[in-house]
Amino acid sequence: MSELDFELRLDRMFSEPPHFPDAELFARDVETRLERGWSMRRLFIGAAGGVAGLVGVGQFMGAGLFLKAAGSEVTSQAGAVGKAARELLSASSSLGAFPVSPEVLWMTVGLGVLALGFAITRATQEF
């Protein structure tokens, strides 16, 4: 019989968590951290989507899919814009002096930006 009384007493003791005086402050702090992390994630996801959209448009323009659907006037305008964009992005031609290919350098830059994004995400989670 004493085992049953002991178990009932233990059950009553541990059925509810103890009340801490700073429980409300702790809950608000956790919610603030979660909300800040979600805001940063939304920002990074939006930026990555924007970059991916620009890359996709560049791929479509490079393949000439927009030009096939447009008339000759738009074709000449798009050709001028494409020429200006190629001149602006001709940095890969000046990278030919390096012992590695320009694609490897651009990939390294991209991975560096990705690593920086992960580091910023981790840092915002800590604070």
C-alpha positions as CSV (number, residue, x, y, z in Angstrom):
1,M,0.0,0.0,0.0
2,S,2.8,2.4,0.7
3,E,4.0,2.0,-2.9
4,L,0.7,3.3,-4.2
5,D,0.8,6.3,-1.9
6,F,4.4,7.0,-2.9
7,E,3.5,6.9,-6.6
8,L,0.4,9.1,-6.2
9,R,2.5,11.7,-4.3
10,L,5.2,11.6,-7.0
11,D,2.5,12.0,-9.7
12,R,1.1,15.0,-7.9
13,M,4.6,16.5,-7.5
14,F,5.5,16.2,-11.1
15,S,2.2,16.6,-12.9
16,E,2.7,20.4,-13.3
17,P,5.9,22.1,-14.2
18,P,7.3,24.4,-11.6
19,H,6.5,28.1,-12.0
20,F,9.6,30.3,-12.5
21,P,9.3,34.1,-12.0
22,D,10.9,34.8,-15.4
23,A,8.9,32.4,-17.4
24,E,7.0,35.2,-19.2
25,L,10.3,36.9,-20.2
26,F,11.8,33.6,-21.3
27,A,8.8,32.9,-23.5
28,R,9.0,36.3,-25.1
29,D,12.7,36.0,-25.7
30,V,12.2,32.6,-27.5
31,E,9.4,34.0,-29.6
32,T,11.5,37.0,-30.6
33,R,14.4,34.8,-31.7
34,L,12.1,32.6,-33.7
35,E,10.5,35.6,-35.4
36,R,13.9,37.2,-36.2
37,G,15.2,34.0,-37.7
38,W,12.1,33.6,-39.8
39,S,12.4,37.2,-41.1
40,M,16.1,36.6,-42.1
41,R,15.1,33.3,-43.8
42,R,12.4,35.1,-45.8
43,L,14.9,37.8,-46.8
44,F,17.5,35.3,-48.0
45,I,14.9,33.2,-49.8
46,G,13.6,36.3,-51.6
47,A,17.1,37.4,-52.6
48,A,17.9,33.9,-53.9
49,G,14.6,33.8,-55.8
50,G,15.5,37.2,-57.4
51,V,18.9,36.1,-58.4
52,A,17.5,32.8,-59.8
53,G,14.9,34.8,-61.8
54,L,17.6,37.0,-63.3
55,V,19.7,34.0,-64.2
56,G,16.6,32.4,-65.8
57,V,15.9,35.5,-67.9
58,G,19.5,35.6,-69.0
59,Q,19.3,32.0,-70.1
60,F,16.1,32.7,-72.1
61,M,17.7,35.7,-73.7
62,G,20.9,33.8,-74.5
63,A,18.9,31.0,-76.1
64,G,16.9,33.5,-78.2
65,L,13.5,32.3,-77.1
66,F,12.2,35.9,-76.6
67,L,13.6,36.9,-80.0
68,K,11.8,34.1,-81.9
69,A,8.5,35.3,-80.5
70,A,9.1,39.0,-81.2
71,G,9.2,40.9,-84.4
72,S,12.3,42.3,-86.2
73,E,12.2,45.7,-84.5
74,V,12.2,44.1,-81.0
75,T,15.0,41.8,-82.3
76,S,17.3,44.7,-83.1
77,Q,16.5,46.4,-79.7
78,A,17.1,43.1,-77.8
79,G,20.4,42.6,-79.8
80,A,21.6,46.1,-78.6
81,V,20.7,45.3,-75.0
82,G,22.4,41.9,-75.2
83,K,25.5,43.5,-76.7
84,A,25.6,46.1,-73.8
85,A,25.1,43.3,-71.3
86,R,27.9,41.2,-72.8
87,E,30.2,44.2,-72.6
88,L,29.2,44.9,-69.0
89,L,29.8,41.3,-68.0
90,S,33.0,40.7,-70.0
91,A,34.9,40.3,-66.8
92,S,35.3,36.6,-67.6
93,S,37.5,37.4,-70.6
94,S,39.9,39.4,-68.4
95,L,40.1,36.4,-66.0
96,G,41.8,34.3,-68.7
97,A,45.3,35.2,-67.2
98,F,44.6,33.1,-64.1
99,P,45.8,29.5,-64.1
100,V,42.2,28.2,-63.6
101,S,39.2,28.7,-65.9
102,P,36.8,31.6,-65.3
103,E,33.9,29.3,-64.6
104,V,35.8,27.9,-61.6
105,L,36.4,31.4,-60.3
106,W,32.8,32.3,-60.7
107,M,31.7,29.1,-58.9
108,T,34.1,29.9,-56.1
109,V,32.6,33.3,-55.7
110,G,29.1,31.9,-55.7
111,L,30.0,29.3,-53.0
112,G,31.7,32.1,-51.0
113,V,28.5,34.1,-51.1
114,L,26.5,31.1,-50.1
115,A,28.9,30.4,-47.2
116,L,28.5,34.0,-46.1
117,G,24.8,33.7,-46.2
118,F,24.9,30.6,-44.0
119,A,27.3,32.4,-41.6
120,I,24.9,35.4,-41.3
121,T,22.0,33.1,-40.7
122,R,23.9,31.3,-38.0
123,A,25.0,34.6,-36.4
124,T,21.4,35.9,-36.3
125,Q,20.2,32.7,-34.6
126,E,22.7,33.1,-31.8
127,F,21.6,36.7,-30.9
